[in-house]
């Protein structure tokens, strides 16, 4: 655990000065709901609350930090060619130094210029605790978001997420998360969300099917805010993950996703490529690539 804290401190010293920035509510920049994910999750339409192990847990559900006893580090790049948007992300997770508590950190910076410069940055620090021989996991994430549009600060907000995962069977996970529990005056750009998810499958089976349902509890009519995501991941010979996903946001916003990966046979490193197409008023084609190390 001590080594984890030193890693987190070191990365925070490097990255915090760069947190300076993203766009207004009606802008066309890469939105938080689109990008706050790992490249693996990107290829699964973000249906990751119950299956976001490793570094993906920092963004989807901090309780999932306990899913695997390992160190994990990755770096990702996102590109939206329609608006000239770029995103850079790095994450680190440690569940190996201390089997009673795991820690993770994630940082994301985005930039776009569809007529006016738009910047966003997110810093997250997460903890996960396994209970009852990892039958149940609890997690919490503290985070800071800074949004900037055309040299005007729009958001500077600390918040937190919380999550739980229950594993009644070795191949089944049930999840619940609450996101942006602290919104301040920024509920329109950082809505308070609740997500319920399920993941069925295993590495031995080579197949994983996952589903998420999210709702904006900051809205006056919560029932009309539902977003639903379905993802399927099939691993060829335990080396090449193939992913597809679909996400429904609103009647005018649907997302199709696909991804491909590679996992080193000895479990040392992996590569991921993902693509999302957003069907909306302004259609977005967003690409992502990442490299990750785990041991």
Secondary structure as UniProt FT lines:
FT   HELIX           2..15
FT   HELIX           16..18
FT   TURN            25..26
FT   HELIX           32..35
FT   HELIX           39..42
FT   TURN            43..46
FT   TURN            49..51
FT   HELIX           54..56
FT   HELIX           57..60
FT   HELIX           62..67
FT   STRAND          71..80
FT   TURN            81..84
FT   STRAND          85..94
FT   TURN            99..100
FT   STRAND          102..113
FT   STRAND          117..131
FT   TURN            132..135
FT   STRAND          136..149
FT   TURN            150..151
FT   STRAND          152..169
FT   TURN            170..171
FT   STRAND          172..179
FT   TURN            184..185
FT   TURN            187..189
FT   STRAND          193..202
FT   TURN            203..206
FT   STRAND          207..216
FT   TURN            217..218
FT   HELIX           222..225
FT   STRAND          227..236
FT   TURN            237..239
FT   STRAND          240..250
FT   TURN            251..252
FT   STRAND          253..263
FT   TURN            265..266
FT   STRAND          269..279
FT   STRAND          284..294
//
